[in-house]
Amino acid sequence: MIQDVPGAVSSISGAELEKQAMPDITAVANLVPSTTLKVSRGTNTTLTAFIRGIGQQDPVAGYEPGVGIYLDDVYMARPQGALTDIYDLERVEILRGPQGTLYGKNTIGGAVKYVTRKLSPKTTFGVKATVGNYGEKDLVLNATVPLSDMLRIGGSVATFNRDGFGQNVVNGKDNYNKEAVAGRISIELTPSSNLFIRLSSDRTVDDSQAKQGYRLTPGPAPASLAPLENKYDTRANLYAVNGHAQQVITQGTALLAEYQVNPELSFKSVTAYRKSKSFAPIDFDSLGTPLFEAPTIYADNQKSQEFQLTYTGAKIQGVAGVFYMKANAFNEFDVLINFPALGGLAAYTMDDINSRTKAVFADVSYSVTDTFNVNVGGRYTDDQHDARIFKRTYIGLAGSPTLGNPAAAGLSPANTDLGPDALNRTDTKFTPKLGFGWKFAPQHNMYGTASQGFKGGMFDPRMDLTGTGGPNTLASQLKRKGVNPEEVTAFELGLKSSMNGGRLQTNAAVFFTKYKNVQIPGSIITYDAAGNANGFSGSLTNAGKAKIKGLELEAISQLTNSLNVSGMYSYIDAKYDEWLVANGPNLINLARNAEFQNTPKHSGNLSASYDWPLVLSGRSGMLSLMNGVSYKSRVYQTEIVRTGNTPGLDALVPGNLLLAQDAYTLWDASLVWTSADRKVQVGLHGRNLTDKRYKVAGYNFSASSNTVTAFYGDPRTVKATVSLKF
C-alpha cells in the first residue's frame, strides 16, 4: 500500500488514466507534486522529465537522464520513445528523490514507472475508440487467450491519429499532428503456484509530421517577417533527413521470471533488450528558407540484466540485487548555417558513445518494535563510458557526405576525430541510504530518509577542439576528460496519514538536497577570426554547487459516498550557489544569473468527482462528473535567464527570458458513464478548456542569429470515448 511506503511515491491506476482519457503521462504531472513531465522540443515521443529540480533537457547521445524511466522493470536508457500514449497499463508510479537501493539503474532525481497489466485467466477482448476535434481518431484493441491452465497469450494494438493544431503557412503541411501505431504482445507461463514467467515484446512507430517551432523573434532582413498570429503555425523549411521524413521507431523485448523459494524468500530475474531509431528534421529558425537547421539521426540500443532476492520475515524485510547494462547511443547531424560567402555551411557531427553500468545494491528494514523500524541501504555503481566523436564542416547547404551531399567539400582544418583511446572514463561511487519509519498512531506513519545519488561523468558529444590550439593543449586535455559525475545528498521527512476509516488520506513531506557538479548542456555557433560563422559545438559544463529545498502536500478525501475531492501543492526553492566558467584569463560565477529550468516554484492541483447512479438502455451504471484545475508558477526553459554583472551574458539572456513561461492554470473536465459490470464505458472529455497557450520548450540562438523558437502545450481538445469489454 502506498501509504505504508516510507518515501514520496504517487501512483495513478490505469483505470483512472483511461477514465479521464489522459493522452500520455505528461498529464499525470499535473497531479503529482514537484514533477515536470513534458514532450521534448520538436517531437511527439521524446520525454523531458524533471523531479524536484533534477532532470535532463537535451536528448543528444551520451546525456543520461536524471529521472529514470522504466517500462515494467526495464530501465529505458534514452528519452527518445519514452513518451508513449496510455494503453494497456495497470498503473503509473512516480517516485521522488534518489533511487538505486531497490532496483535498476542509479538515478538521482527520481523514477517514472509504466506498469503494464498481467494477462487475464479468462478469454477476453476489449476495444476502445476515440473521436475528437482536430480530426482525432484513436483505436485500441486488446485480447487475452488462455492456451492451457499454465499458458496464456495476449496483446494490444493501437493507432493514434490527429490533424495538426496548426499548419505551415508556406507549404500547407500540418503542424503538431499525430500518426502513430503501437503494439505489445505477452506470453505468460505459470508452471506452478510459485513460478511465473513472462516474455513480452513491444513496438511503436511514430510517423507524425515533423513538429516545428513558433518563431518568437522577427525574421532577418530584408523580409523582416513578423511572428505569426497562431502559436501552432510555422514557416519552417526542413522536413526530411537525407530524404527520410520524420520517424521514431522504438521496440524492445523482456523476459521476466519470478520464483517464490519459500514463504519468506523470492527471486526475480529481468532480462531485456531495447532499441530505437529516429529521423529528426530540426529547424531551429522556423523560417521558409535555410538559415539555421539540423537534420539529425538518433539510434540506440541497450542490453540489461537484473537479479533480485527479496526477503520478508517477521522482523527483517529486505531486497538485494545486481544490475548490468550495456548501451550504445549513436547520432549524426548537420547544422546548416547560412554563410553567404561560401553559399552556406554544413557543420557535421557524429557521436558513437558506449556505456556500461555494473552495480550491486541492497535495502534492509528492521522492525525494532511493532511501530518503529530502521532502514539501511546502499549501492555500489561502476559507470564506464567511451566515445568516438567526429566533426567536420563542409561547404554549402546541401549537407555533409552522409546526410545528403556525397560530393561535399570540407573546410580546413580537415576534421576533429576523437576515438575511445582519447575519450574514455570510469566513475565509481558507493551511495548509502539511512531511514526510519514510525507509526506513532494507527492512522499516522512518519518516515525520514537520508540518501545519496550519483550519475556518472560524460563527454560533450558536440565538443569541438579546432579552436583550442591542437590536441596537446591544456584546454584540449580538459575537454577530453569530460564533465564530472553529478552527486546529490538528499534529506526527507514525511508524514502519511489515513483517517476516518480511510476516507481521508494525506501526505506531507519536506526535503532538502545538496546538488554537486550539475551537468548543464548547451550549444553555440562558432566563428572564425573575421567574425564569420564556421561551425557548431557544445558547451557542456559542470555547475559546481546548488541547493534545493521544498514542501509537498497531497490529500484525497471521500466527503460523501458520491463526492470525492483531491489536491496537491508543492513548493520548490532551487538555487545555484556556484557555477564557475572561464572568461578570458579569469573565472566568473554564473550562479547569480541562473535559474533552475523546468522547476516551477509553486504548483498545485484541485480535483473533484461526483458520481450518481444512472440506467442507460436498461443497463445499470454510474455517471461521473470530474473536474480538475492545475496551476504552475513561472517556468524557465533554460538556466541562464538574468542580466547584469556578468560580461558577455547580456546579449544571450533576452532570448531565454522570452522563452520563460509565466504562471498559468489549466482546466480539465470529463463526464463518464460506466456500467455496473465495468464492461461498457462512455465518456466526453475536455482538456485545457480555457484554451491557454503555454510554452513547454524552445531554442534560443538570439545572440548568433536572432533566433528564438518555442513549442507549446496542447490547445483546447474535446473528445468522446467508448470502451467495450467482452
SELORO-833278 format. One line per field, with one value per residue (C-alpha): z, y, x. Coordinates in Angstrom, 2 decimals. Layout:
<pts>
zz <- (Z, ...)
yy <- (Y, ...)
xx <- (X, ...)
</pts>
This chain:
<pts>
zz <- (0.00, -0.98, 2.43, 4.06, 1.75, 3.60, 0.80, -1.62, -4.11, -6.22, -8.11, -10.63, -11.74, -15.39, -14.88, -13.66, -16.51, -19.04, -17.28, -17.56, -21.11, -20.28, -23.58, -22.08, -18.81, -19.29, -18.00, -14.87, -13.83, -13.11, -10.28, -8.74, -6.57, -7.69, -11.07, -14.61, -17.48, -20.97, -24.60, -25.68, -28.26, -31.80, -31.06, -30.05, -28.29, -26.54, -22.84, -20.78, -17.10, -14.03, -10.40, -7.55, -9.88, -11.32, -14.86, -18.43, -21.22, -24.14, -25.74, -27.52, -27.38, -24.16, -21.91, -19.21, -17.62, -14.03, -13.82, -14.63, -16.97, -16.64, -18.69, -16.12, -14.61, -17.62, -17.45, -20.65, -21.22, -23.73, -23.68, -27.36, -27.45, -23.67, -24.06, -25.21, -25.40, -22.47, -23.19, -21.61, -18.28, -14.79, -13.26, -13.44, -10.47, -9.80, -7.14, -5.97, -4.71, -5.41, -6.40, -6.59, -3.46, -4.54, -8.25, -11.64, -12.64, -10.34, -10.80, -8.73, -9.23, -9.14, -11.34, -13.55, -14.00, -16.58, -15.14, -17.69, -16.94, -16.45, -18.69, -17.59, -16.71, -18.95, -22.66, -23.01, -25.77, -25.49, -27.78, -27.13, -29.77, -29.56, -31.79, -31.14, -32.53, -34.76, -36.52, -33.68, -34.34, -32.00, -31.71, -29.14, -29.34, -26.73, -26.17, -23.91, -24.75, -22.19, -24.13, -21.03, -17.27, -17.33, -20.55, -21.70, -24.67, -25.16, -26.50, -27.58, -30.77, -31.01, -33.58, -32.68, -35.30, -35.25, -37.61, -36.73, -34.23, -36.80, -40.20, -42.14, -43.75, -46.54, -47.73, -46.03, -44.06, -40.76, -37.60, -34.28, -35.94, -34.78, -36.71, -34.54, -34.29, -31.22, -30.21, -27.38, -27.06, -23.97, -23.26, -19.61, -18.18, -14.67, -14.38, -10.65, -8.00, -7.07, -10.55, -13.02, -16.39, -18.86, -22.28, -23.70, -26.77, -27.79, -30.79, -31.54, -34.87, -34.92, -38.44, -37.39, -39.39, -38.04, -35.21, -35.99, -33.61, -33.42, -34.04, -31.30, -32.98, -36.36, -39.39, -40.79, -43.24, -45.88, -45.31, -41.52, -41.14, -38.03, -35.70, -36.80, -35.09, -34.35, -31.88, -33.60, -37.06, -38.56, -41.64, -41.21, -44.18, -43.07, -43.24, -44.07, -43.15, -46.29, -47.97, -44.96, -43.33, -39.56, -37.90, -34.49, -34.08, -30.59, -29.70, -27.02, -25.60, -21.97, -20.12, -16.51, -14.14, -10.56, -8.24, -4.69, -3.00, 0.28, 2.09, 3.09, 0.13, -3.54, -6.60, -9.68, -12.98, -15.61, -18.99, -21.60, -24.96, -26.37, -29.38, -31.22, -34.29, -35.05, -38.10, -36.73, -39.03, -36.58, -37.97, -35.36, -37.13, -38.24, -41.47, -45.06, -46.28, -44.93, -42.31, -39.29, -39.15, -38.24, -39.97, -37.28, -36.87, -33.45, -32.90, -29.71, -28.25, -24.80, -23.13, -19.42, -16.80, -13.24, -10.45, -7.18, -3.93, -1.65, 1.97, 4.08, 7.65, 10.92, 11.93, 8.81, 5.29, 2.52, -1.09, -2.64, -6.26, -9.07, -12.22, -15.50, -18.61, -21.83, -24.10, -27.27, -28.25, -31.78, -33.52, -36.51, -37.56, -39.76, -38.59, -41.75, -41.39, -43.95, -44.52, -47.73, -48.54, -49.16, -50.07, -46.64, -44.30, -43.04, -39.63, -39.29, -36.03, -35.47, -31.95, -31.12, -27.34, -25.37, -21.72, -19.30, -15.83, -13.16, -9.75, -6.57, -4.20, -1.01, 1.18, 4.57, 7.07, 10.69, 12.96, 16.32, 17.72, 16.24, 15.40, 14.72, 12.08, 10.80, 7.21, 5.84, 2.16, -0.22, -3.80, -5.42, -9.03, -11.69, -14.75, -17.80, -20.91, -24.12, -27.26, -30.79, -31.83, -35.40, -36.62, -39.89, -41.56, -45.27, -47.84, -48.90, -47.52, -49.24, -46.26, -45.40, -47.36, -45.20, -44.77, -48.27, -50.29, -51.10, -53.08, -50.28, -49.93, -46.43, -44.90, -43.26, -40.76, -42.11, -39.15, -35.46, -34.87, -31.34, -30.52, -27.43, -26.88, -26.15, -24.82, -22.07, -18.38, -15.43, -12.45, -9.32, -6.25, -3.14, -2.25, 1.14, 2.44, 6.04, 7.18, 9.74, 9.89, 12.96, 13.17, 16.27, 15.95, 13.96, 11.49, 11.14, 9.71, 9.95, 8.00, 7.42, 4.93, 4.22, 0.91, -1.75, -5.52, -8.30, -12.08, -13.92, -15.78, -19.54, -22.67, -24.60, -27.82, -29.64, -28.41, -30.89, -30.45, -33.58, -31.71, -28.77, -30.37, -31.01, -29.14, -26.80, -25.19, -21.64, -22.94, -25.23, -22.46, -20.15, -22.79, -23.38, -19.69, -19.97, -17.11, -13.55, -12.13, -10.58, -6.89, -4.58, -0.85, -0.04, 3.23, 3.51, 6.38, 5.74, 7.34, 5.76, 7.33, 6.75, 8.81, 9.14, 8.02, 5.03, 3.70, 4.23, 3.23, 3.48, 2.68, 3.65, 3.01, 3.35, 1.57, 1.22, -1.48, -1.87, -5.58, -6.75, -10.25, -12.06, -15.71, -17.92, -21.70, -24.25, -27.79, -29.62, -33.13, -33.56, -35.58, -37.41, -36.79, -39.20, -37.30, -39.84, -38.64, -39.26, -37.11, -34.29, -30.98, -27.49, -24.24, -21.67, -18.22, -14.54, -12.28, -9.06, -6.30, -5.83, -3.10, -3.47, -0.72, -0.81, 0.60, -0.81, 0.26, -1.04, 0.09, -1.01, 0.69, 0.20, 1.53, 0.80, -0.96, -4.15, -3.78, -3.82, -3.63, -4.06, -4.21, -4.11, -3.59, -3.95, -3.26, -4.56, -3.82, -6.10, -6.28, -7.79, -5.34, -7.66, -11.42, -12.46, -16.14, -17.90, -19.08, -20.72, -18.05, -15.22, -13.74, -13.25, -11.14, -13.15, -10.16, -9.64, -13.28, -13.23, -12.54, -12.46, -15.64, -15.71, -11.99, -11.05, -7.53, -6.92, -8.42, -7.38, -8.38, -7.10, -8.47, -7.63, -8.89, -8.26, -9.00, -9.28, -10.45, -13.98, -16.07, -19.82, -22.30, -19.47, -18.10, -14.63, -14.12, -12.62, -14.15, -13.01, -13.41, -12.95, -12.81, -12.27, -12.13, -12.10, -11.60, -12.22, -11.43, -13.77, -15.62, -17.24, -20.26, -19.83, -16.94, -17.81, -17.54, -15.66, -16.88, -15.12, -13.78, -15.97, -19.08, -22.32, -20.99, -21.68, -25.38, -24.58, -21.87, -23.67, -25.69, -22.56, -20.87, -23.96, -23.62, -19.97, -19.37, -16.87, -14.35, -15.90, -14.99, -16.88, -16.51, -17.48, -17.17, -18.03, -17.96, -17.93, -17.63, -16.51, -16.44, -13.18, -14.62, -15.97, -19.45, -21.03, -20.57, -22.47, -21.91, -23.01, -22.16, -22.39, -21.68, -21.40, -21.63, -21.38, -24.45, -22.69, -24.72, -22.68, -23.67, -22.85, -24.64, -27.05, -28.66, -28.01, -30.50, -30.18, -29.82, -33.07, -35.39, -33.57, -33.46, -30.59, -31.21, -28.83, -28.60, -26.91, -24.92, -26.47, -27.05, -26.01, -27.03, -26.80, -27.47, -26.97, -25.96, -26.00, -24.33, -24.59, -22.89, -23.81)
yy <- (0.00, 3.42, 4.88, 2.40, 3.13, 5.25, 7.72, 10.13, 7.93, 8.67, 6.03, 6.52, 3.43, 2.55, 2.51, 6.11, 7.17, 5.68, 7.05, 10.58, 9.89, 11.18, 11.16, 10.36, 10.67, 14.37, 14.93, 12.91, 15.55, 17.97, 15.63, 14.90, 17.29, 18.59, 16.83, 18.15, 15.75, 17.16, 16.38, 17.45, 20.18, 19.17, 15.65, 13.63, 10.79, 12.14, 12.75, 15.59, 14.65, 16.71, 15.78, 18.12, 20.26, 17.37, 16.05, 16.21, 18.58, 17.67, 14.20, 14.13, 10.88, 10.37, 12.55, 10.30, 11.30, 12.43, 10.83, 7.11, 5.91, 2.26, 0.05, -2.56, -3.49, -2.39, 0.85, 2.93, 4.47, 7.11, 9.60, 9.00, 6.93, 7.13, 9.18, 6.77, 7.02, 5.43, 1.96, -1.48, -0.03, -1.32, 1.90, 4.65, 5.22, 8.33, 8.08, 11.29, 11.53, 9.43, 5.80, 2.91, 0.76, -1.18, -1.94, -0.90, 1.98, 4.64, 7.79, 10.92, 12.77, 10.04, 7.46, 7.14, 3.59, 2.30, -0.91, -2.99, -5.34, -9.06, -11.24, -12.33, -16.02, -15.94, -15.28, -11.55, -8.99, -5.22, -2.26, 1.47, 4.07, 7.82, 10.68, 14.34, 17.77, 18.34, 15.14, 12.85, 9.16, 6.58, 2.86, 0.37, -3.38, -5.93, -9.63, -12.49, -16.20, -18.93, -21.82, -24.04, -23.71, -22.78, -20.77, -17.52, -15.27, -11.77, -8.36, -4.95, -2.94, 0.76, 3.53, 7.23, 9.86, 13.59, 16.55, 19.39, 22.11, 24.50, 24.46, 25.57, 28.81, 28.40, 24.83, 23.95, 20.95, 20.04, 21.10, 19.25, 16.34, 12.72, 9.48, 6.59, 2.83, 0.80, -2.83, -5.15, -8.94, -11.08, -14.79, -15.78, -19.18, -20.38, -23.92, -23.96, -21.72, -20.39, -19.72, -17.03, -16.32, -13.59, -12.90, -9.56, -7.50, -4.02, -1.74, 1.83, 3.65, 7.40, 8.77, 12.16, 15.19, 16.93, 19.20, 22.70, 25.60, 29.02, 31.81, 34.43, 36.89, 38.65, 37.02, 38.52, 41.42, 42.21, 40.46, 41.00, 38.66, 39.28, 36.40, 34.54, 35.01, 31.32, 29.84, 26.43, 27.79, 27.87, 28.85, 26.05, 24.72, 21.36, 18.21, 15.37, 13.88, 12.75, 12.16, 10.38, 12.05, 12.40, 8.99, 7.43, 3.64, 2.18, -1.50, -3.92, -7.43, -8.50, -11.81, -11.77, -14.73, -14.70, -17.67, -17.95, -20.04, -20.24, -18.04, -15.61, -15.62, -14.81, -14.45, -12.26, -12.08, -9.37, -9.74, -7.07, -5.65, -2.34, -0.21, 2.83, 4.92, 8.46, 10.70, 14.22, 17.27, 20.12, 23.60, 25.95, 29.17, 28.12, 30.08, 29.16, 29.41, 27.53, 29.76, 27.57, 23.97, 20.45, 17.19, 14.59, 10.80, 9.16, 5.41, 3.49, 0.02, -1.46, -4.86, -5.26, -7.98, -7.70, -10.28, -9.63, -11.51, -10.34, -11.46, -10.85, -12.02, -11.17, -8.65, -8.16, -7.26, -6.52, -6.71, -7.24, -7.42, -6.89, -4.85, -4.79, -2.73, -2.22, 0.55, 2.38, 5.80, 6.99, 10.18, 12.17, 15.57, 18.53, 22.08, 24.04, 27.68, 30.39, 31.73, 33.81, 34.00, 30.23, 29.61, 28.15, 25.67, 22.21, 21.56, 17.77, 15.84, 12.08, 10.59, 6.91, 6.54, 3.32, 2.94, 0.03, 0.03, -2.57, -2.27, -4.15, -2.86, -3.76, -2.27, -3.77, -2.76, -3.98, -3.70, -2.52, -2.59, -3.16, 0.55, 1.59, 0.35, 1.42, 1.16, 0.79, 0.59, 1.13, 0.85, 0.49, 1.68, 1.34, 3.52, 3.26, 5.44, 5.55, 7.51, 8.35, 11.91, 13.06, 16.64, 18.42, 21.47, 21.29, 23.97, 24.51, 23.94, 20.59, 18.77, 16.59, 13.45, 11.09, 13.37, 14.48, 15.61, 12.90, 15.42, 17.99, 19.71, 20.17, 23.25, 23.27, 22.07, 18.66, 17.34, 16.62, 12.88, 11.55, 7.87, 5.63, 5.96, 9.65, 9.57, 7.06, 7.32, 5.20, 6.60, 4.60, 5.52, 4.00, 5.73, 4.92, 5.35, 5.58, 5.90, 5.18, 4.60, 5.32, 4.53, 6.62, 6.22, 3.75, 6.49, 8.16, 6.95, 9.20, 8.49, 10.04, 9.31, 10.46, 9.21, 9.88, 9.68, 9.52, 9.98, 9.18, 11.68, 12.04, 13.64, 16.54, 14.82, 18.14, 19.09, 20.94, 21.08, 23.06, 26.34, 25.18, 25.17, 21.44, 18.17, 18.71, 21.93, 22.04, 23.12, 20.09, 17.71, 19.13, 18.69, 15.10, 14.32, 15.17, 16.54, 15.28, 12.99, 14.55, 13.83, 14.58, 14.25, 14.29, 14.52, 13.96, 13.94, 12.90, 12.05, 9.76, 9.57, 7.59, 8.75, 8.29, 4.68, 5.55, 8.19, 10.87, 10.28, 12.92, 13.00, 15.70, 15.86, 18.34, 17.79, 19.31, 18.37, 19.32, 19.05, 18.89, 19.11, 19.73, 18.72, 21.51, 21.02, 23.80, 24.62, 27.60, 28.73, 29.18, 31.95, 32.46, 35.34, 37.57, 37.01, 34.64, 31.59, 28.49, 25.70, 24.44, 23.00, 22.08, 23.95, 21.19, 22.33, 21.47, 23.91, 23.29, 23.58, 24.01, 23.60, 22.51, 22.56, 22.11, 21.13, 18.66, 18.16, 15.64, 14.84, 12.58, 12.86, 10.91, 13.57, 11.52, 8.24, 10.27, 13.16, 12.79, 15.67, 15.50, 18.05, 18.64, 21.55, 21.73, 24.44, 24.24, 26.69, 25.72, 27.89, 27.64, 28.53, 28.13, 27.87, 28.85, 29.33, 30.84, 34.44, 35.14, 34.66, 34.87, 32.70, 34.12, 32.74, 32.44, 31.38, 34.78, 34.84, 31.37, 29.73, 26.03, 25.03, 23.09, 23.70, 25.96, 27.35, 26.71, 24.08, 22.75, 20.83, 20.62, 17.91, 16.74, 13.98, 13.36, 10.03, 9.19, 6.05, 6.14, 3.45, 3.57, 1.29, -0.94, -1.34, -0.01, 2.04, 5.11, 8.58, 10.50, 14.22, 15.02, 18.46, 19.36, 22.65, 22.70, 25.60, 26.19, 29.33, 30.69, 28.04, 28.64, 26.55, 27.29, 28.00, 31.41, 33.93, 37.05, 40.05, 42.15, 41.98, 39.13, 40.11, 38.58, 37.39, 40.38, 39.50, 35.91, 36.46, 38.20, 35.08, 32.95, 35.43, 35.34, 31.56, 31.68, 30.74, 32.89, 31.32, 29.55, 27.49, 24.58, 23.26, 19.72, 18.05, 14.71, 13.20, 9.39, 6.63, 3.19, 0.11, -1.78, -4.76, -2.39, -3.84, -0.61, 2.90, 6.03, 9.40, 13.02, 14.73, 18.25, 19.28, 22.83, 24.09, 27.75, 27.23, 28.51, 28.95, 27.90, 27.17, 23.78, 24.00, 26.08, 27.01, 30.21, 31.32, 35.02, 36.07, 34.45, 34.60, 36.44, 33.05, 32.14, 29.43, 27.96, 24.87, 24.92, 22.56, 21.27, 23.74, 23.02, 19.47, 17.76, 14.06, 11.22, 7.71, 4.34, 1.24, -2.26, -5.44, -8.95)
xx <- (0.00, 1.35, 0.52, 2.91, 5.87, 8.50, 9.08, 7.42, 5.56, 2.48, 0.52, -2.28, -4.17, -4.58, -8.36, -8.27, -5.97, -8.39, -11.46, -10.07, -8.78, -5.31, -3.40, 0.02, 1.90, 2.64, -0.91, -0.08, 2.46, -0.39, -1.48, 1.93, 3.99, 7.40, 7.14, 7.51, 6.82, 6.53, 7.13, 10.59, 11.02, 10.13, 8.80, 5.74, 7.56, 10.69, 10.14, 11.59, 11.32, 12.27, 11.57, 12.48, 14.59, 16.64, 16.30, 17.54, 16.51, 18.76, 18.27, 21.65, 23.67, 25.57, 23.40, 21.99, 18.68, 18.44, 14.99, 14.83, 12.09, 11.00, 8.71, 7.74, 11.14, 13.21, 15.20, 15.00, 18.41, 17.30, 14.37, 13.51, 10.33, 9.90, 6.70, 4.00, 0.24, -1.55, -2.87, -2.60, -1.38, -2.05, -0.70, 1.91, 4.20, 6.28, 8.99, 10.64, 14.19, 17.33, 16.62, 19.02, 18.92, 15.81, 16.21, 17.52, 19.78, 21.14, 19.03, 19.42, 16.13, 13.50, 11.80, 8.75, 7.44, 4.99, 3.50, 1.56, -1.33, -0.88, -3.00, -6.46, -7.02, -10.11, -10.56, -11.16, -11.44, -11.60, -11.93, -11.65, -12.48, -11.91, -13.02, -12.32, -11.66, -8.64, -9.70, -8.64, -9.35, -7.82, -8.45, -7.10, -7.75, -6.64, -7.20, -6.15, -6.41, -5.54, -3.99, -4.00, -4.14, -0.44, -0.06, -1.67, -1.05, -2.34, -1.61, -2.75, -2.54, -3.32, -3.40, -3.40, -4.20, -4.86, -4.67, -2.34, -3.14, -1.66, -0.04, 2.99, 1.84, 4.42, 3.78, 0.46, 1.80, 0.15, 1.97, 1.54, -0.29, -0.09, 0.22, 1.41, 0.92, 1.84, 1.62, 2.52, 2.36, 2.94, 3.24, 2.80, 3.66, 2.79, 4.21, 3.46, 1.98, 5.43, 6.85, 5.78, 7.46, 6.55, 8.02, 6.88, 7.66, 6.53, 6.97, 5.91, 6.18, 5.59, 5.18, 3.87, 4.90, 8.00, 6.82, 8.08, 8.53, 6.93, 9.43, 9.21, 11.59, 11.22, 12.82, 16.03, 16.20, 15.22, 11.87, 11.88, 8.93, 6.85, 5.91, 2.78, -0.58, -1.27, 1.23, 0.95, 1.77, 5.24, 7.24, 9.80, 11.73, 13.22, 11.03, 13.42, 16.80, 18.63, 15.26, 13.70, 10.70, 10.41, 10.01, 10.62, 10.69, 11.03, 10.94, 12.00, 11.77, 11.88, 11.93, 10.72, 10.98, 9.69, 10.21, 8.87, 11.58, 9.65, 7.10, 9.85, 12.25, 11.64, 13.87, 13.41, 15.29, 14.75, 16.48, 15.86, 16.89, 15.66, 16.48, 15.18, 15.89, 14.78, 14.92, 14.52, 14.42, 15.11, 14.51, 15.97, 15.00, 11.46, 11.77, 10.88, 14.49, 17.54, 19.10, 19.83, 18.60, 19.75, 18.81, 19.52, 19.57, 19.42, 19.92, 20.44, 20.34, 20.70, 21.03, 20.35, 20.21, 18.99, 18.74, 16.91, 16.40, 13.59, 13.22, 10.11, 10.46, 8.76, 11.42, 13.52, 12.46, 14.88, 15.94, 19.37, 20.39, 22.84, 22.32, 24.23, 23.57, 25.49, 24.24, 25.20, 23.92, 24.65, 23.71, 24.82, 23.62, 24.39, 23.90, 23.16, 24.22, 23.51, 27.05, 26.73, 30.47, 30.57, 26.93, 26.28, 27.96, 27.10, 28.69, 28.66, 28.93, 28.92, 28.75, 29.16, 29.03, 29.18, 28.30, 28.48, 26.95, 27.61, 26.02, 25.18, 22.52, 20.69, 17.99, 17.08, 14.40, 14.46, 11.40, 12.73, 9.18, 5.75, 5.58, 9.17, 11.62, 15.01, 16.16, 19.70, 20.59, 23.43, 24.53, 27.93, 27.98, 30.65, 29.88, 32.14, 31.90, 33.89, 33.16, 34.12, 33.27, 33.91, 33.39, 33.95, 32.46, 31.51, 30.73, 27.10, 23.63, 23.11, 24.62, 27.57, 28.56, 26.49, 23.48, 22.60, 25.61, 28.23, 30.29, 30.53, 33.90, 35.27, 36.83, 40.23, 41.27, 40.33, 38.38, 38.24, 38.14, 38.50, 38.07, 37.96, 41.73, 41.17, 37.60, 37.06, 36.38, 35.24, 33.36, 32.62, 30.65, 29.10, 25.84, 24.29, 20.76, 19.51, 15.93, 13.27, 9.54, 7.43, 3.73, 3.18, -0.59, -2.72, -3.65, -0.24, 3.06, 6.12, 9.30, 12.68, 15.45, 18.97, 20.32, 22.88, 22.58, 25.14, 25.17, 28.40, 30.55, 30.22, 31.63, 30.21, 29.04, 29.24, 32.72, 34.91, 38.69, 39.55, 39.67, 41.77, 45.22, 45.52, 45.17, 48.11, 46.94, 45.58, 42.15, 42.03, 43.04, 40.39, 37.68, 38.68, 38.22, 34.53, 32.49, 32.45, 29.76, 26.69, 26.18, 23.27, 22.80, 19.09, 17.18, 13.44, 10.95, 7.37, 4.04, 1.44, -1.99, -5.17, -8.13, -11.87, -11.72, -9.54, -11.96, -9.29, -5.68, -2.97, 0.73, 3.19, 6.93, 9.75, 13.05, 16.49, 19.01, 22.65, 23.43, 27.05, 28.60, 25.32, 25.84, 24.46, 24.47, 24.40, 25.41, 26.88, 27.72, 31.49, 33.17, 36.43, 38.85, 36.91, 33.66, 32.08, 30.14, 32.23, 30.78, 28.61, 29.78, 28.69, 29.18, 28.67, 29.79, 29.51, 27.75, 29.64, 27.05, 23.32, 20.73, 17.12, 14.53, 10.82, 7.47, 4.92, 1.30, -1.24, -4.77, -7.62, -11.00, -14.22, -16.58, -19.69, -20.40, -20.75, -18.29, -14.51, -12.04, -8.25, -5.49, -1.75, 0.60, 4.37, 6.92, 10.49, 13.27, 16.18, 19.28, 22.75, 25.49, 28.47, 28.89, 32.41, 33.29, 36.27, 36.03, 39.38, 42.07, 39.52, 36.79, 33.32, 30.49, 27.26, 25.17, 23.59, 22.48, 20.91, 17.57, 16.70, 14.91, 11.62, 11.15, 8.22, 8.45, 4.75, 2.48, -0.89, -3.98, -7.54, -9.82, -13.33, -15.58, -19.26, -20.99, -24.65, -26.50, -27.88, -29.55, -28.80, -30.56, -31.68, -28.14, -27.38, -24.27, -22.65, -22.28, -19.21, -18.53, -14.83, -13.25, -9.62, -7.72, -3.90, -1.50, 2.20, 4.13, 6.77, 8.79, 12.19, 13.20, 16.92, 19.30, 20.79, 17.99, 19.09, 21.05, 23.64, 27.18, 28.38, 30.38, 29.18, 25.85, 23.64, 23.34, 22.37, 19.81, 16.91, 16.09, 16.00, 13.70, 11.49, 11.25, 10.19, 6.55, 4.69, 2.32, -0.65, -3.70, -5.28, -8.85, -9.83, -13.24, -14.83, -18.32, -18.11, -20.71, -19.50, -21.73, -22.05, -20.17, -17.45, -17.79, -19.05, -17.68, -18.70, -17.08, -16.91, -13.63, -12.26, -8.69, -7.31, -10.88, -9.83, -7.59, -4.47, -1.27, 1.74, 5.34, 6.84, 10.20, 12.25, 15.57, 17.49, 20.13, 19.35, 22.99, 24.15, 21.14, 18.32, 16.58, 14.26, 11.67, 9.10, 6.91, 3.52, 1.33, -1.89, -4.74, -8.33, -9.23, -12.61, -13.17, -15.62, -14.55, -16.31, -14.81, -16.24, -15.04, -16.16)
</pts>
